[in-house]
Amino acid sequence: MTTIMPTDKNLRNAITWIEEHRREQPDIRQLMAQAATRFNLTPMEELALAKFYREEASAQ
């Protein structure tokens, strides 16, 4: 399965940060909230981040 990476730099950085911290913090929803604050994501970027992790967030 191919993963499409977003083109926005803040969003890419947030996803990279989340992936780096997943072992320490298994709750993807909490990581998404922290990343949104850390990288000052816009509401549209937060929606894109949620869409990117939708399957995992709904499974937890």
C-alpha distance matrix in Angstrom:
0.0 3.8 6.5 9.8 12.7 16.0 18.9 21.6 23.0 24.0 20.7 18.9 21.7 21.4 17.7 18.6 21.7 20.0 17.6 20.8 22.7 20.4 22.2 25.5 24.8 22.4 23.1 20.4 22.8 25.5 23.5 22.5 26.2 27.2 24.8 26.1 29.6 29.1 27.5 29.6 26.8 28.1 27.6 25.1 23.1 23.4 22.0 19.0 18.5 18.9 16.4 13.8 14.7 15.7 14.0 15.3 18.6 19.3 18.6 21.4
3.8 0.0 3.8 6.5 9.5 12.8 15.4 18.4 19.8 21.2 18.1 16.1 19.1 19.3 15.8 16.6 20.0 18.8 16.6 19.7 22.0 20.2 22.4 25.5 24.8 22.9 23.5 20.4 22.6 25.2 22.8 21.5 25.1 26.0 23.2 24.3 27.8 27.2 25.2 27.3 24.5 25.7 25.6 22.9 20.8 21.6 20.4 17.1 16.9 17.9 15.4 12.5 14.3 15.8 14.9 16.1 19.1 20.3 20.2 22.6
6.5 3.8 0.0 3.8 6.2 9.5 12.5 15.1 16.4 17.6 14.4 12.5 15.6 15.6 12.1 13.3 16.6 15.4 13.6 16.9 19.1 17.6 20.2 23.0 22.1 20.4 20.7 17.4 19.5 21.9 19.4 17.9 21.5 22.4 19.5 20.5 24.1 23.4 21.4 23.5 20.8 22.1 22.1 19.5 17.2 18.0 17.1 13.7 13.2 14.6 12.4 9.2 11.2 13.2 13.1 14.0 16.6 18.2 18.5 20.6
9.8 6.5 3.8 0.0 3.8 6.5 9.2 12.1 14.0 15.5 12.4 10.9 14.4 14.7 11.9 13.4 16.8 16.1 15.0 18.1 20.3 19.4 22.3 24.7 23.6 22.3 22.2 18.6 20.1 22.5 19.9 17.9 21.2 22.2 19.0 19.5 23.0 22.5 20.0 21.7 18.8 19.8 20.0 17.1 14.9 16.4 15.4 11.7 12.1 14.1 11.7 8.9 12.0 13.9 14.6 15.9 17.8 19.6 20.5 22.5
12.7 9.5 6.2 3.8 0.0 3.8 6.5 9.0 10.3 11.9 9.1 7.2 10.7 11.5 9.0 10.4 13.8 13.7 12.9 15.8 18.1 17.8 20.9 22.9 22.0 21.3 21.2 17.5 19.0 20.8 17.9 15.9 19.1 19.6 16.2 16.8 20.1 19.2 16.6 18.6 16.0 17.3 18.1 15.5 12.8 14.5 14.4 10.6 10.5 13.3 11.8 8.8 11.8 14.4 15.7 16.3 17.8 20.1 21.3 22.6
16.0 12.8 9.5 6.5 3.8 0.0 3.8 5.7 8.0 9.5 6.7 6.2 9.9 10.5 9.2 11.2 14.0 14.1 14.4 17.1 19.1 19.1 22.5 24.1 22.8 22.3 21.7 17.9 18.6 20.3 17.6 15.1 17.8 18.5 15.0 14.8 18.1 17.6 14.5 15.9 13.1 14.0 14.9 12.2 9.6 11.9 12.0 8.3 9.0 12.1 10.9 8.8 12.2 14.5 16.7 17.4 18.1 20.5 22.2 23.4
18.9 15.4 12.5 9.2 6.5 3.8 0.0 3.8 6.3 8.9 7.6 7.0 10.3 11.9 11.4 12.8 15.5 16.5 16.8 19.0 21.2 21.8 25.1 26.4 25.4 25.3 24.7 21.1 21.6 22.9 20.1 17.6 19.9 20.2 16.5 16.1 19.0 18.2 14.8 16.0 13.5 14.2 15.9 13.1 10.7 13.8 14.2 10.8 11.9 15.3 14.3 12.5 15.8 18.1 20.4 21.1 21.7 24.1 25.9 26.9
21.6 18.4 15.1 12.1 9.0 5.7 3.8 0.0 3.8 5.7 5.3 6.1 8.6 10.0 10.7 12.3 14.3 15.4 16.6 18.4 20.2 21.2 24.7 25.5 24.3 24.7 23.7 20.2 20.3 21.2 18.5 15.8 17.6 17.7 14.1 13.3 15.8 15.1 11.5 12.4 10.1 10.9 13.1 10.9 8.2 11.5 12.8 10.0 10.8 14.4 14.3 12.9 15.9 18.3 21.0 21.4 21.3 24.0 26.1 26.6
23.0 19.8 16.4 14.0 10.3 8.0 6.3 3.8 0.0 3.8 5.4 5.1 6.1 8.5 9.9 10.4 12.1 14.1 15.3 16.4 18.4 20.0 23.3 23.8 23.0 23.9 23.4 20.1 20.5 20.8 17.7 15.7 17.3 16.6 12.9 12.8 14.8 13.2 9.7 11.4 10.2 12.0 14.8 13.4 10.2 13.0 15.0 12.5 12.2 16.0 16.5 14.7 17.1 19.9 22.5 22.2 22.2 25.3 27.1 27.2
24.0 21.2 17.6 15.5 11.9 9.5 8.9 5.7 3.8 0.0 3.8 5.5 5.1 6.1 8.7 9.8 10.4 12.2 14.2 15.3 16.5 18.2 21.6 21.7 20.6 21.7 20.8 17.7 17.7 17.6 14.8 12.7 13.8 13.1 9.5 9.1 10.9 9.7 6.0 7.7 6.7 9.2 12.1 11.5 8.1 10.2 13.0 11.2 10.4 14.0 15.3 13.9 15.7 18.5 21.3 20.7 20.2 23.4 25.3 25.0
20.7 18.1 14.4 12.4 9.1 6.7 7.6 5.3 5.4 3.8 0.0 3.8 5.4 5.0 6.2 8.6 9.8 10.5 12.3 14.2 15.4 16.4 20.0 20.5 19.1 19.6 18.6 15.1 15.3 15.9 13.2 10.6 12.5 12.6 9.0 8.6 11.6 10.9 7.8 9.5 7.1 9.4 11.3 10.1 6.3 8.2 10.3 8.0 7.0 10.7 11.7 10.1 12.1 14.9 17.7 17.3 17.0 20.0 22.0 22.0
18.9 16.1 12.5 10.9 7.2 6.2 7.0 6.1 5.1 5.5 3.8 0.0 3.8 5.4 5.2 6.2 8.6 9.9 10.7 12.4 14.4 15.5 18.8 19.8 19.0 19.5 19.2 15.8 16.8 17.4 14.2 12.4 14.9 14.4 10.6 11.5 14.1 12.7 9.8 12.4 10.7 13.1 15.0 13.6 10.0 11.6 13.4 10.6 9.2 12.9 13.4 10.8 12.8 16.0 18.2 17.6 18.1 21.2 22.6 22.8
21.7 19.1 15.6 14.4 10.7 9.9 10.3 8.6 6.1 5.1 5.4 3.8 0.0 3.8 5.5 5.1 6.1 8.6 9.9 10.5 12.4 14.3 17.4 17.8 17.4 18.5 18.4 15.5 16.5 16.3 12.8 11.8 13.8 12.4 8.7 10.3 12.1 9.9 7.5 10.8 10.2 13.4 15.8 15.2 11.4 12.5 15.1 13.0 10.9 14.4 15.8 13.3 14.4 17.9 20.0 18.8 18.9 22.4 23.6 23.2
21.4 19.3 15.6 14.7 11.5 10.5 11.9 10.0 8.5 6.1 5.0 5.4 3.8 0.0 3.8 5.4 5.1 6.1 8.6 9.9 10.7 12.2 15.6 15.8 14.6 15.7 15.1 12.1 12.8 12.6 9.3 8.0 10.1 9.1 5.3 7.1 9.5 8.0 6.3 9.4 8.5 11.8 13.6 13.5 9.7 9.8 12.6 11.0 8.2 11.4 13.3 11.2 11.7 15.0 17.4 16.0 15.6 19.1 20.5 19.9
17.7 15.8 12.1 11.9 9.0 9.2 11.4 10.7 9.9 8.7 6.2 5.2 5.5 3.8 0.0 3.8 5.4 5.0 6.2 8.6 10.0 10.5 14.0 15.1 14.0 14.3 14.1 10.8 12.4 13.0 9.6 8.5 11.6 11.2 7.9 9.9 12.8 11.5 10.1 12.9 11.4 14.3 15.4 14.7 11.0 10.9 12.8 10.5 7.6 10.5 11.7 8.8 9.3 12.9 14.7 13.4 13.8 17.2 18.2 18.1
18.6 16.6 13.3 13.4 10.4 11.2 12.8 12.3 10.4 9.8 8.6 6.2 5.1 5.4 3.8 0.0 3.8 5.5 5.2 6.3 8.8 10.2 13.1 14.2 14.1 14.9 15.6 12.9 15.0 15.0 11.3 11.2 14.1 12.7 9.6 12.3 14.4 12.2 11.1 14.6 13.8 17.0 18.6 18.0 14.2 14.4 16.5 14.2 11.4 14.2 15.4 12.2 12.5 16.3 17.6 15.8 16.6 20.2 20.7 20.3
21.7 20.0 16.6 16.8 13.8 14.0 15.5 14.3 12.1 10.4 9.8 8.6 6.1 5.1 5.4 3.8 0.0 3.8 5.5 5.1 6.4 8.8 11.6 11.8 11.7 13.3 13.8 11.7 13.5 12.6 8.8 9.6 11.8 9.7 7.2 10.5 12.0 9.5 9.5 13.1 13.1 16.6 18.3 18.4 14.7 14.2 16.9 15.3 12.1 14.5 16.6 13.9 13.4 17.0 18.5 16.2 16.4 20.1 20.6 19.6
20.0 18.8 15.4 16.1 13.7 14.1 16.5 15.4 14.1 12.2 10.5 9.9 8.6 6.1 5.0 5.5 3.8 0.0 3.8 5.4 5.2 6.1 9.6 10.1 9.1 10.0 10.3 7.9 10.1 9.8 6.0 7.1 10.0 8.8 6.9 10.2 12.2 10.8 11.1 14.2 13.5 16.8 17.6 17.8 14.3 13.1 15.2 14.0 10.3 12.0 14.2 11.6 10.3 13.8 15.1 12.6 12.7 16.5 16.9 15.7
17.6 16.6 13.6 15.0 12.9 14.4 16.8 16.6 15.3 14.2 12.3 10.7 9.9 8.6 6.2 5.2 5.5 3.8 0.0 3.8 5.5 5.4 8.3 10.1 10.0 10.3 11.7 9.5 12.6 12.7 9.2 10.4 13.6 12.5 10.6 13.8 15.9 14.2 14.3 17.5 16.7 19.8 20.6 20.3 16.8 15.9 17.6 15.7 12.3 14.0 15.4 12.2 10.9 14.6 15.1 12.5 13.7 17.2 17.0 16.3
20.8 19.7 16.9 18.1 15.8 17.1 19.0 18.4 16.4 15.3 14.2 12.4 10.5 9.9 8.6 6.3 5.1 5.4 3.8 0.0 3.8 5.9 7.6 8.7 9.8 11.2 13.1 11.8 14.7 13.9 10.4 12.3 14.9 12.9 11.3 15.0 16.3 13.9 14.5 18.0 18.0 21.5 22.7 22.7 19.1 18.3 20.5 18.8 15.3 17.2 18.9 15.8 14.6 18.2 18.7 15.9 16.8 20.4 20.0 18.8
22.7 22.0 19.1 20.3 18.1 19.1 21.2 20.2 18.4 16.5 15.4 14.4 12.4 10.7 10.0 8.8 6.4 5.2 5.5 3.8 0.0 3.8 5.6 5.5 6.2 8.3 10.1 9.6 12.3 10.9 7.8 10.7 12.8 10.7 10.3 14.0 14.9 13.1 14.5 17.7 17.8 21.3 22.2 22.8 19.4 17.8 20.1 19.1 15.4 16.6 18.9 16.3 14.3 17.6 18.1 14.9 15.2 18.9 18.4 16.6
20.4 20.2 17.6 19.4 17.8 19.1 21.8 21.2 20.0 18.2 16.4 15.5 14.3 12.2 10.5 10.2 8.8 6.1 5.4 5.9 3.8 0.0 3.8 5.5 5.1 5.3 7.8 7.4 10.8 10.3 7.8 10.5 13.2 12.1 11.8 15.2 16.7 15.5 16.7 19.6 19.1 22.3 22.6 22.9 19.7 17.9 19.6 18.6 14.9 15.4 17.4 14.8 12.3 15.3 15.2 11.8 12.5 15.9 15.0 13.4
22.2 22.4 20.2 22.3 20.9 22.5 25.1 24.7 23.3 21.6 20.0 18.8 17.4 15.6 14.0 13.1 11.6 9.6 8.3 7.6 5.6 3.8 0.0 3.8 5.6 6.0 9.5 10.4 13.8 12.9 10.9 14.0 16.3 14.9 15.1 18.6 19.8 18.4 19.9 22.9 22.7 25.9 26.3 26.7 23.5 21.6 23.3 22.3 18.7 19.0 20.9 18.3 15.7 18.4 17.8 14.2 15.2 18.3 16.7 14.8
25.5 25.5 23.0 24.7 22.9 24.1 26.4 25.5 23.8 21.7 20.5 19.8 17.8 15.8 15.1 14.2 11.8 10.1 10.1 8.7 5.5 5.5 3.8 0.0 3.8 6.5 9.3 10.8 13.5 11.6 10.1 13.7 15.2 13.3 14.2 17.7 18.2 16.8 19.0 21.8 22.1 25.5 25.9 26.9 23.8 21.6 23.7 23.2 19.4 19.8 22.2 20.0 17.3 19.9 19.8 16.1 16.3 19.5 18.3 15.8
24.8 24.8 22.1 23.6 22.0 22.8 25.4 24.3 23.0 20.6 19.1 19.0 17.4 14.6 14.0 14.1 11.7 9.1 10.0 9.8 6.2 5.1 5.6 3.8 0.0 3.8 5.6 7.5 9.9 8.1 7.2 10.8 12.1 10.9 12.3 15.4 16.2 15.5 17.7 20.1 20.1 23.1 23.2 24.3 21.4 18.9 20.8 20.8 17.0 16.8 19.5 17.8 14.7 17.0 17.2 13.5 13.1 16.2 15.4 12.6
22.4 22.9 20.4 22.3 21.3 22.3 25.3 24.7 23.9 21.7 19.6 19.5 18.5 15.7 14.3 14.9 13.3 10.0 10.3 11.2 8.3 5.3 6.0 6.5 3.8 0.0 3.8 6.0 8.9 8.6 8.2 11.1 13.1 12.9 13.9 16.6 18.1 17.8 19.6 21.8 21.1 23.9 23.4 24.2 21.5 18.9 20.1 20.0 16.4 15.6 17.9 16.2 12.8 14.7 14.2 10.4 10.4 13.3 11.9 9.3
23.1 23.5 20.7 22.2 21.2 21.7 24.7 23.7 23.4 20.8 18.6 19.2 18.4 15.1 14.1 15.6 13.8 10.3 11.7 13.1 10.1 7.8 9.5 9.3 5.6 3.8 0.0 3.8 5.5 5.6 6.5 8.8 10.3 11.0 12.5 14.5 16.1 16.6 18.3 20.0 19.1 21.5 20.7 21.7 19.5 16.4 17.5 18.0 14.5 13.2 15.8 15.0 11.4 12.7 12.9 9.4 8.0 10.9 10.5 7.5
20.4 20.4 17.4 18.6 17.5 17.9 21.1 20.2 20.1 17.7 15.1 15.8 15.5 12.1 10.8 12.9 11.7 7.9 9.5 11.8 9.6 7.4 10.4 10.8 7.5 6.0 3.8 0.0 3.8 5.5 5.0 6.1 8.7 9.8 10.3 12.1 14.4 14.9 15.9 17.6 16.3 18.6 17.8 18.4 16.1 13.2 14.2 14.3 10.8 9.8 12.3 11.2 7.8 9.7 10.4 7.2 6.0 9.6 10.0 8.1
22.8 22.6 19.5 20.1 19.0 18.6 21.6 20.3 20.5 17.7 15.3 16.8 16.5 12.8 12.4 15.0 13.5 10.1 12.6 14.7 12.3 10.8 13.8 13.5 9.9 8.9 5.5 3.8 0.0 3.8 5.4 5.1 6.3 8.7 9.9 10.6 12.7 14.2 15.4 16.3 14.9 16.7 15.4 16.5 14.8 11.4 12.4 13.5 10.3 8.5 11.8 11.8 8.8 9.6 11.3 8.9 6.1 9.2 10.7 8.7
25.5 25.2 21.9 22.5 20.8 20.3 22.9 21.2 20.8 17.6 15.9 17.4 16.3 12.6 13.0 15.0 12.6 9.8 12.7 13.9 10.9 10.3 12.9 11.6 8.1 8.6 5.6 5.5 3.8 0.0 3.8 5.4 5.1 6.2 8.6 9.9 11.0 12.2 14.2 15.2 14.7 17.1 16.3 18.0 16.0 12.7 14.6 15.8 12.4 11.4 14.9 14.6 11.9 13.2 14.9 12.2 9.7 12.8 13.9 11.3
23.5 22.8 19.4 19.9 17.9 17.6 20.1 18.5 17.7 14.8 13.2 14.2 12.8 9.3 9.6 11.3 8.8 6.0 9.2 10.4 7.8 7.8 10.9 10.1 7.2 8.2 6.5 5.0 5.4 3.8 0.0 3.8 5.4 5.1 6.0 8.5 10.0 10.2 11.8 13.7 13.2 16.1 16.0 17.3 14.6 11.9 14.2 14.4 10.8 10.9 14.1 13.0 10.7 13.0 14.7 11.9 10.4 14.0 14.9 12.8
22.5 21.5 17.9 17.9 15.9 15.1 17.6 15.8 15.7 12.7 10.6 12.4 11.8 8.0 8.5 11.2 9.6 7.1 10.4 12.3 10.7 10.5 14.0 13.7 10.8 11.1 8.8 6.1 5.1 5.4 3.8 0.0 3.8 5.5 5.1 6.1 8.7 9.7 10.4 11.6 10.3 12.8 12.5 13.5 11.0 8.2 10.4 10.9 7.3 7.6 11.0 10.4 8.7 10.8 13.3 11.4 9.5 13.0 14.7 13.3
26.2 25.1 21.5 21.2 19.1 17.8 19.9 17.6 17.3 13.8 12.5 14.9 13.8 10.1 11.6 14.1 11.8 10.0 13.6 14.9 12.8 13.2 16.3 15.2 12.1 13.1 10.3 8.7 6.3 5.1 5.4 3.8 0.0 3.8 5.5 5.1 6.5 8.6 10.1 10.4 9.9 12.1 11.7 13.8 11.8 8.6 11.3 12.8 9.8 9.7 13.5 13.6 12.1 13.5 16.2 14.4 11.8 14.9 16.9 15.1
27.2 26.0 22.4 22.2 19.6 18.5 20.2 17.7 16.6 13.1 12.6 14.4 12.4 9.1 11.2 12.7 9.7 8.8 12.5 12.9 10.7 12.1 14.9 13.3 10.9 12.9 11.0 9.8 8.7 6.2 5.1 5.5 3.8 0.0 3.8 5.5 5.3 6.0 8.5 9.7 10.3 13.3 13.9 16.0 13.4 11.0 14.2 15.0 11.8 12.6 16.2 15.5 14.1 16.3 18.6 16.4 14.3 17.7 19.2 17.1
24.8 23.2 19.5 19.0 16.2 15.0 16.5 14.1 12.9 9.5 9.0 10.6 8.7 5.3 7.9 9.6 7.2 6.9 10.6 11.3 10.3 11.8 15.1 14.2 12.3 13.9 12.5 10.3 9.9 8.6 6.0 5.1 5.5 3.8 0.0 3.8 5.4 4.9 5.8 7.9 8.0 11.4 12.6 13.9 10.8 9.2 12.5 12.6 9.4 11.2 14.4 13.3 12.6 15.3 17.8 15.9 14.4 18.0 19.6 18.1
26.1 24.3 20.5 19.5 16.8 14.8 16.1 13.3 12.8 9.1 8.6 11.5 10.3 7.1 9.9 12.3 10.5 10.2 13.8 15.0 14.0 15.2 18.6 17.7 15.4 16.6 14.5 12.1 10.6 9.9 8.5 6.1 5.1 5.5 3.8 0.0 3.8 5.7 5.5 5.7 5.0 8.0 9.0 10.8 8.3 6.4 10.1 10.9 8.6 10.2 13.5 13.3 13.1 15.2 18.3 17.0 15.0 18.2 20.4 19.2
29.6 27.8 24.1 23.0 20.1 18.1 19.0 15.8 14.8 10.9 11.6 14.1 12.1 9.5 12.8 14.4 12.0 12.2 15.9 16.3 14.9 16.7 19.8 18.2 16.2 18.1 16.1 14.4 12.7 11.0 10.0 8.7 6.5 5.3 5.4 3.8 0.0 3.8 5.6 5.0 6.7 9.6 11.0 13.5 11.4 9.8 13.5 14.6 12.4 13.8 17.2 17.0 16.6 18.6 21.6 20.1 17.9 21.0 23.2 21.4
29.1 27.2 23.4 22.5 19.2 17.6 18.2 15.1 13.2 9.7 10.9 12.7 9.9 8.0 11.5 12.2 9.5 10.8 14.2 13.9 13.1 15.5 18.4 16.8 15.5 17.8 16.6 14.9 14.2 12.2 10.2 9.7 8.6 6.0 4.9 5.7 3.8 0.0 3.8 5.7 8.0 11.5 13.7 15.6 12.7 11.9 15.6 15.9 13.4 15.5 18.6 17.6 17.4 20.0 22.7 20.8 19.2 22.7 24.4 22.6
27.5 25.2 21.4 20.0 16.6 14.5 14.8 11.5 9.7 6.0 7.8 9.8 7.5 6.3 10.1 11.1 9.5 11.1 14.3 14.5 14.5 16.7 19.9 19.0 17.7 19.6 18.3 15.9 15.4 14.2 11.8 10.4 10.1 8.5 5.8 5.5 5.6 3.8 0.0 3.8 5.5 9.2 11.9 13.1 10.1 10.3 13.9 13.6 11.7 14.5 17.1 16.0 16.6 19.3 22.2 20.8 19.5 22.9 24.8 23.7
29.6 27.3 23.5 21.7 18.6 15.9 16.0 12.4 11.4 7.7 9.5 12.4 10.8 9.4 12.9 14.6 13.1 14.2 17.5 18.0 17.7 19.6 22.9 21.8 20.1 21.8 20.0 17.6 16.3 15.2 13.7 11.6 10.4 9.7 7.9 5.7 5.0 5.7 3.8 0.0 3.8 6.5 9.5 11.4 9.3 9.4 13.1 13.6 12.4 14.8 17.4 17.2 18.0 20.0 23.3 22.3 20.5 23.6 26.0 24.8
26.8 24.5 20.8 18.8 16.0 13.1 13.5 10.1 10.2 6.7 7.1 10.7 10.2 8.5 11.4 13.8 13.1 13.5 16.7 18.0 17.8 19.1 22.7 22.1 20.1 21.1 19.1 16.3 14.9 14.7 13.2 10.3 9.9 10.3 8.0 5.0 6.7 8.0 5.5 3.8 0.0 3.8 6.5 7.8 5.5 6.0 9.5 9.9 9.2 11.7 14.0 14.1 15.2 17.1 20.5 20.0 18.3 21.1 23.7 23.0
28.1 25.7 22.1 19.8 17.3 14.0 14.2 10.9 12.0 9.2 9.4 13.1 13.4 11.8 14.3 17.0 16.6 16.8 19.8 21.5 21.3 22.3 25.9 25.5 23.1 23.9 21.5 18.6 16.7 17.1 16.1 12.8 12.1 13.3 11.4 8.0 9.6 11.5 9.2 6.5 3.8 0.0 3.8 5.4 5.0 6.2 8.7 9.8 10.4 12.3 14.1 15.1 16.6 17.7 21.4 21.5 19.6 21.9 24.9 24.5
27.6 25.6 22.1 20.0 18.1 14.9 15.9 13.1 14.8 12.1 11.3 15.0 15.8 13.6 15.4 18.6 18.3 17.6 20.6 22.7 22.2 22.6 26.3 25.9 23.2 23.4 20.7 17.8 15.4 16.3 16.0 12.5 11.7 13.9 12.6 9.0 11.0 13.7 11.9 9.5 6.5 3.8 0.0 3.8 5.4 5.0 6.3 8.7 9.8 10.5 12.3 14.2 15.4 15.8 19.6 20.0 17.7 19.6 22.9 22.7
25.1 22.9 19.5 17.1 15.5 12.2 13.1 10.9 13.4 11.5 10.1 13.6 15.2 13.5 14.7 18.0 18.4 17.8 20.3 22.7 22.8 22.9 26.7 26.9 24.3 24.2 21.7 18.4 16.5 18.0 17.3 13.5 13.8 16.0 13.9 10.8 13.5 15.6 13.1 11.4 7.8 5.4 3.8 0.0 3.8 5.4 5.1 6.3 8.6 9.8 10.5 12.3 14.4 14.8 18.5 19.4 17.7 19.5 22.7 23.1
23.1 20.8 17.2 14.9 12.8 9.6 10.7 8.2 10.2 8.1 6.3 10.0 11.4 9.7 11.0 14.2 14.7 14.3 16.8 19.1 19.4 19.7 23.5 23.8 21.4 21.5 19.5 16.1 14.8 16.0 14.6 11.0 11.8 13.4 10.8 8.3 11.4 12.7 10.1 9.3 5.5 5.0 5.4 3.8 0.0 3.8 5.3 4.9 6.1 8.5 9.7 10.3 12.4 13.7 17.2 17.7 16.3 18.7 21.5 21.7
23.4 21.6 18.0 16.4 14.5 11.9 13.8 11.5 13.0 10.2 8.2 11.6 12.5 9.8 10.9 14.4 14.2 13.1 15.9 18.3 17.8 17.9 21.6 21.6 18.9 18.9 16.4 13.2 11.4 12.7 11.9 8.2 8.6 11.0 9.2 6.4 9.8 11.9 10.3 9.4 6.0 6.2 5.0 5.4 3.8 0.0 3.8 5.4 5.0 6.1 8.5 9.7 10.7 11.6 15.3 15.4 13.5 15.8 18.8 18.6
22.0 20.4 17.1 15.4 14.4 12.0 14.2 12.8 15.0 13.0 10.3 13.4 15.1 12.6 12.8 16.5 16.9 15.2 17.6 20.5 20.1 19.6 23.3 23.7 20.8 20.1 17.5 14.2 12.4 14.6 14.2 10.4 11.3 14.2 12.5 10.1 13.5 15.6 13.9 13.1 9.5 8.7 6.3 5.1 5.3 3.8 0.0 3.8 5.4 5.0 6.1 8.5 10.0 9.8 13.6 14.6 12.8 14.4 17.6 18.2
19.0 17.1 13.7 11.7 10.6 8.3 10.8 10.0 12.5 11.2 8.0 10.6 13.0 11.0 10.5 14.2 15.3 14.0 15.7 18.8 19.1 18.6 22.3 23.2 20.8 20.0 18.0 14.3 13.5 15.8 14.4 10.9 12.8 15.0 12.6 10.9 14.6 15.9 13.6 13.6 9.9 9.8 8.7 6.3 4.9 5.4 3.8 0.0 3.8 5.4 5.0 6.1 8.7 9.5 12.9 14.0 13.2 15.1 17.9 18.8
18.5 16.9 13.2 12.1 10.5 9.0 11.9 10.8 12.2 10.4 7.0 9.2 10.9 8.2 7.6 11.4 12.1 10.3 12.3 15.3 15.4 14.9 18.7 19.4 17.0 16.4 14.5 10.8 10.3 12.4 10.8 7.3 9.8 11.8 9.4 8.6 12.4 13.4 11.7 12.4 9.2 10.4 9.8 8.6 6.1 5.0 5.4 3.8 0.0 3.8 5.4 5.0 6.4 8.3 11.6 11.7 10.8 13.4 15.8 16.2
18.9 17.9 14.6 14.1 13.3 12.1 15.3 14.4 16.0 14.0 10.7 12.9 14.4 11.4 10.5 14.2 14.5 12.0 14.0 17.2 16.6 15.4 19.0 19.8 16.8 15.6 13.2 9.8 8.5 11.4 10.9 7.6 9.7 12.6 11.2 10.2 13.8 15.5 14.5 14.8 11.7 12.3 10.5 9.8 8.5 6.1 5.0 5.4 3.8 0.0 3.8 5.4 5.2 5.5 9.2 9.7 8.0 10.1 13.0 13.5
16.4 15.4 12.4 11.7 11.8 10.9 14.3 14.3 16.5 15.3 11.7 13.4 15.8 13.3 11.7 15.4 16.6 14.2 15.4 18.9 18.9 17.4 20.9 22.2 19.5 17.9 15.8 12.3 11.8 14.9 14.1 11.0 13.5 16.2 14.4 13.5 17.2 18.6 17.1 17.4 14.0 14.1 12.3 10.5 9.7 8.5 6.1 5.0 5.4 3.8 0.0 3.8 5.4 4.8 8.2 10.0 9.5 10.7 13.4 14.9
13.8 12.5 9.2 8.9 8.8 8.8 12.5 12.9 14.7 13.9 10.1 10.8 13.3 11.2 8.8 12.2 13.9 11.6 12.2 15.8 16.3 14.8 18.3 20.0 17.8 16.2 15.0 11.2 11.8 14.6 13.0 10.4 13.6 15.5 13.3 13.3 17.0 17.6 16.0 17.2 14.1 15.1 14.2 12.3 10.3 9.7 8.5 6.1 5.0 5.4 3.8 0.0 3.8 5.8 8.1 9.1 9.7 11.7 13.6 15.0
14.7 14.3 11.2 12.0 11.8 12.2 15.8 15.9 17.1 15.7 12.1 12.8 14.4 11.7 9.3 12.5 13.4 10.3 10.9 14.6 14.3 12.3 15.7 17.3 14.7 12.8 11.4 7.8 8.8 11.9 10.7 8.7 12.1 14.1 12.6 13.1 16.6 17.4 16.6 18.0 15.2 16.6 15.4 14.4 12.4 10.7 10.0 8.7 6.4 5.2 5.4 3.8 0.0 3.8 5.7 5.5 6.1 8.6 10.2 11.2
15.7 15.8 13.2 13.9 14.4 14.5 18.1 18.3 19.9 18.5 14.9 16.0 17.9 15.0 12.9 16.3 17.0 13.8 14.6 18.2 17.6 15.3 18.4 19.9 17.0 14.7 12.7 9.7 9.6 13.2 13.0 10.8 13.5 16.3 15.3 15.2 18.6 20.0 19.3 20.0 17.1 17.7 15.8 14.8 13.7 11.6 9.8 9.5 8.3 5.5 4.8 5.8 3.8 0.0 3.8 5.6 5.3 6.1 8.6 10.4
14.0 14.9 13.1 14.6 15.7 16.7 20.4 21.0 22.5 21.3 17.7 18.2 20.0 17.4 14.7 17.6 18.5 15.1 15.1 18.7 18.1 15.2 17.8 19.8 17.2 14.2 12.9 10.4 11.3 14.9 14.7 13.3 16.2 18.6 17.8 18.3 21.6 22.7 22.2 23.3 20.5 21.4 19.6 18.5 17.2 15.3 13.6 12.9 11.6 9.2 8.2 8.1 5.7 3.8 0.0 3.8 5.6 5.4 6.3 9.1
15.3 16.1 14.0 15.9 16.3 17.4 21.1 21.4 22.2 20.7 17.3 17.6 18.8 16.0 13.4 15.8 16.2 12.6 12.5 15.9 14.9 11.8 14.2 16.1 13.5 10.4 9.4 7.2 8.9 12.2 11.9 11.4 14.4 16.4 15.9 17.0 20.1 20.8 20.8 22.3 20.0 21.5 20.0 19.4 17.7 15.4 14.6 14.0 11.7 9.7 10.0 9.1 5.5 5.6 3.8 0.0 3.8 5.5 5.1 6.6
18.6 19.1 16.6 17.8 17.8 18.1 21.7 21.3 22.2 20.2 17.0 18.1 18.9 15.6 13.8 16.6 16.4 12.7 13.7 16.8 15.2 12.5 15.2 16.3 13.1 10.4 8.0 6.0 6.1 9.7 10.4 9.5 11.8 14.3 14.4 15.0 17.9 19.2 19.5 20.5 18.3 19.6 17.7 17.7 16.3 13.5 12.8 13.2 10.8 8.0 9.5 9.7 6.1 5.3 5.6 3.8 0.0 3.8 5.5 5.6
19.3 20.3 18.2 19.6 20.1 20.5 24.1 24.0 25.3 23.4 20.0 21.2 22.4 19.1 17.2 20.2 20.1 16.5 17.2 20.4 18.9 15.9 18.3 19.5 16.2 13.3 10.9 9.6 9.2 12.8 14.0 13.0 14.9 17.7 18.0 18.2 21.0 22.7 22.9 23.6 21.1 21.9 19.6 19.5 18.7 15.8 14.4 15.1 13.4 10.1 10.7 11.7 8.6 6.1 5.4 5.5 3.8 0.0 3.8 5.5
18.6 20.2 18.5 20.5 21.3 22.2 25.9 26.1 27.1 25.3 22.0 22.6 23.6 20.5 18.2 20.7 20.6 16.9 17.0 20.0 18.4 15.0 16.7 18.3 15.4 11.9 10.5 10.0 10.7 13.9 14.9 14.7 16.9 19.2 19.6 20.4 23.2 24.4 24.8 26.0 23.7 24.9 22.9 22.7 21.5 18.8 17.6 17.9 15.8 13.0 13.4 13.6 10.2 8.6 6.3 5.1 5.5 3.8 0.0 3.8
21.4 22.6 20.6 22.5 22.6 23.4 26.9 26.6 27.2 25.0 22.0 22.8 23.2 19.9 18.1 20.3 19.6 15.7 16.3 18.8 16.6 13.4 14.8 15.8 12.6 9.3 7.5 8.1 8.7 11.3 12.8 13.3 15.1 17.1 18.1 19.2 21.4 22.6 23.7 24.8 23.0 24.5 22.7 23.1 21.7 18.6 18.2 18.8 16.2 13.5 14.9 15.0 11.2 10.4 9.1 6.6 5.6 5.5 3.8 0.0
